[in-house]
Amino acid sequence: MSEDWAAVARVINERVQALGWKQRELAARSQVSQAIVREIQNHTVERKRSDRTLEALALALGLHPQHLLAVLHGRIPPAPGQPREDMEDAVSARLAVIELRLSEITEQLAGLRADLGAALGNRDEQ
């Protein structure tokens, strides 16, 4: 399964900006070293981080404890207050993302088909 650290960085940066925090404040509130926070926020060093690090950052940012982990793995993040996911729930969440993307692709194909039909119909009329 691929990991999207750039997406994690975007979520953290958007939330830090919304809260009006500096990197130092996130590090203090999450009890994660400022160096690690900087690496994740700037997406400069891409390496495996412990789930606890992502959970600490998520909680400090007021997100569900598994929010950043879900983003990392391309799943729809749980809303604050939802129970923690077990492995079966994670598979269900991943399937929900796939179904959503499949639906979007189907809609795009229908639109392309309609555009192509209209373009070909206009050419026949000329």
C-alpha positions as CSV (number, residue, x, y, z in Angstrom):
1,M,0.0,0.0,0.0
2,S,1.5,3.4,-1.0
3,E,1.9,6.2,1.5
4,D,1.1,9.8,0.7
5,W,3.3,11.9,3.0
6,A,2.6,15.0,0.9
7,A,-1.1,14.7,1.7
8,V,-0.3,14.4,5.4
9,A,1.9,17.5,5.1
10,R,-1.0,19.4,3.4
11,V,-3.5,18.4,6.2
12,I,-1.1,19.5,8.9
13,N,-0.2,22.8,7.3
14,E,-3.8,23.7,6.6
15,R,-4.8,22.9,10.2
16,V,-1.9,24.7,11.7
17,Q,-2.7,27.8,9.6
18,A,-6.3,27.6,10.5
19,L,-5.4,27.5,14.2
20,G,-2.9,30.3,13.8
21,W,-0.1,28.2,15.3
22,K,3.6,28.2,14.6
23,Q,5.5,24.9,14.1
24,R,7.0,25.3,17.7
25,E,3.5,25.3,19.2
26,L,2.4,22.2,17.3
27,A,5.6,20.4,18.5
28,A,5.0,21.5,22.1
29,R,1.3,20.5,22.1
30,S,1.9,17.2,20.4
31,Q,5.1,16.4,22.3
32,V,6.7,15.5,19.0
33,S,10.2,17.0,18.4
34,Q,10.2,20.2,16.3
35,A,12.7,18.5,13.9
36,I,10.2,15.7,13.2
37,V,7.3,18.2,12.9
38,R,9.4,20.2,10.4
39,E,10.3,17.2,8.4
40,I,6.7,16.1,8.1
41,Q,5.3,19.6,7.5
42,N,7.8,20.4,4.8
43,H,7.8,16.9,3.4
44,T,11.6,17.0,3.3
45,V,12.3,13.5,4.7
46,E,10.0,10.7,3.8
47,R,10.4,7.8,6.1
48,K,8.2,5.6,8.2
49,R,6.9,7.3,11.3
50,S,5.3,5.6,14.2
51,D,1.5,5.6,14.3
52,R,1.8,7.2,17.7
53,T,3.6,10.2,16.2
54,L,0.8,10.7,13.7
55,E,-1.8,10.2,16.4
56,A,-0.1,12.7,18.7
57,L,-0.1,15.3,15.9
58,A,-3.7,14.6,15.0
59,L,-4.9,14.9,18.6
60,A,-2.9,18.2,19.1
61,L,-4.6,19.5,15.9
62,G,-8.1,18.6,17.2
63,L,-8.5,15.8,14.7
64,H,-9.6,12.2,15.1
65,P,-6.6,10.2,16.5
66,Q,-6.4,8.2,13.2
67,H,-7.1,11.1,10.9
68,L,-3.5,11.5,9.7
69,L,-2.9,7.7,9.4
70,A,-6.1,7.5,7.2
71,V,-4.8,10.4,5.0
72,L,-1.4,8.7,4.7
73,H,-3.0,5.5,3.4
74,G,-5.5,7.2,1.1
75,R,-8.6,6.5,3.2
76,I,-11.4,8.8,4.2
77,P,-10.5,10.1,7.6
78,P,-12.8,9.4,10.5
79,A,-14.7,12.3,12.0
80,P,-13.8,13.5,15.5
81,G,-15.7,11.4,18.0
82,Q,-16.0,8.3,15.8
83,P,-14.6,5.1,17.4
84,R,-11.1,4.0,16.5
85,E,-11.0,1.7,13.4
86,D,-9.9,-1.8,13.6
87,M,-8.4,-3.6,10.6
88,E,-11.8,-4.6,9.3
89,D,-13.0,-1.0,9.5
90,A,-9.8,0.1,7.7
91,V,-10.6,-2.2,4.8
92,S,-14.2,-1.0,4.7
93,A,-13.0,2.6,4.7
94,R,-10.5,1.9,1.8
95,L,-13.4,0.3,-0.2
96,A,-15.5,3.3,0.4
97,V,-12.7,5.5,-1.1
98,I,-12.5,3.2,-4.1
99,E,-16.3,3.2,-4.6
100,L,-16.3,7.0,-4.4
101,R,-13.5,7.3,-7.0
102,L,-15.2,4.8,-9.2
103,S,-18.4,6.8,-9.1
104,E,-16.5,10.0,-10.0
105,I,-14.8,8.2,-12.9
106,T,-18.1,6.9,-14.1
107,E,-19.6,10.4,-14.1
108,Q,-16.6,11.8,-16.0
109,L,-16.9,9.0,-18.6
110,A,-20.6,9.8,-19.0
111,G,-19.8,13.4,-19.5
112,L,-17.1,12.6,-22.1
113,R,-19.4,10.3,-23.9
114,A,-22.0,13.0,-24.1
115,D,-19.5,15.6,-25.3
116,L,-18.2,13.1,-27.9
117,G,-21.7,12.4,-29.1
118,A,-22.5,16.0,-29.4
119,A,-19.2,16.7,-31.3
120,L,-19.8,13.8,-33.7
121,G,-23.5,14.9,-34.1
122,N,-22.4,18.4,-35.0
123,R,-20.0,17.1,-37.6
124,D,-22.6,15.0,-39.2
125,E,-24.8,18.1,-39.5
126,Q,-22.1,20.0,-41.4
